[in-house]
Amino acid sequence: MMGPVFEKLAQDDFGYSPTFLSVVADTTQELSLLAKNLGIQSVPAFLVYKDSALVNTVVGAFPLATLKSKLDL
């Protein structure tokens, strides 16, 4: 669902090189533990880190322009 949006976002020129990661778990138990550890209650969830610190969290599926606005890009 959000794959094409992230493909377009990754092609944008930010003046730096952002890294986009997709997390996949092998089991429901692993996924549940990961979500709990990251504080994720709904999906899709986008966690933005800068210099190893969480700086923004966006929950939900959005068109590219809306996602960029919510992520302050």
C-alpha positions in Angstrom: 0.0 0.0 0.0 2.7 2.5 1.0 5.5 1.0 -1.1 4.9 3.2 -4.2 4.8 6.3 -2.0 8.1 5.5 -0.4 9.6 4.7 -3.8 8.7 8.2 -4.9 9.8 9.7 -1.6 13.2 8.0 -1.9 13.8 9.7 -5.2 13.4 13.2 -3.8 16.5 15.4 -3.2 16.6 16.2 0.5 20.2 17.5 0.5 21.1 14.3 2.4 20.7 10.6 2.0 17.8 9.3 4.1 17.5 5.6 4.8 14.1 3.9 4.5 13.6 0.5 6.3 10.7 -1.9 6.2 10.4 -4.3 9.1 9.1 -7.8 8.5 8.7 -10.3 11.3 8.6 -14.1 10.9 5.9 -14.7 13.5 3.0 -12.9 15.0 4.8 -13.1 18.4 7.9 -11.4 17.0 5.8 -8.7 15.4 3.8 -8.2 18.6 7.0 -7.8 20.7 8.5 -5.4 18.2 5.4 -3.3 18.1 5.3 -3.2 21.9 8.9 -2.2 22.2 8.5 0.6 19.7 5.1 1.8 21.0 3.3 1.0 17.8 -0.4 0.5 18.2 -1.6 0.9 14.6 -0.2 0.3 11.2 1.2 1.6 9.0 3.4 3.4 11.5 6.4 5.6 10.4 9.1 6.3 13.0 11.6 9.0 12.0 15.0 8.9 13.7 17.7 11.6 13.4 21.1 11.0 15.0 19.7 7.8 16.7 16.9 9.8 18.4 13.2 9.4 17.6 12.1 12.8 16.2 8.7 12.1 14.7 6.0 9.4 14.5 3.2 9.3 11.8 0.5 6.7 11.8 -1.7 6.0 8.8 -1.5 5.7 5.0 -1.3 9.0 3.1 -0.6 10.3 -0.4 2.9 11.5 -1.0 2.3 15.2 -0.4 0.4 14.6 2.8 3.1 12.2 4.1 5.9 14.7 3.3 4.0 17.4 5.2 3.4 15.2 8.2 7.1 14.2 8.2 8.2 17.9 7.8 10.1 17.1 4.6 
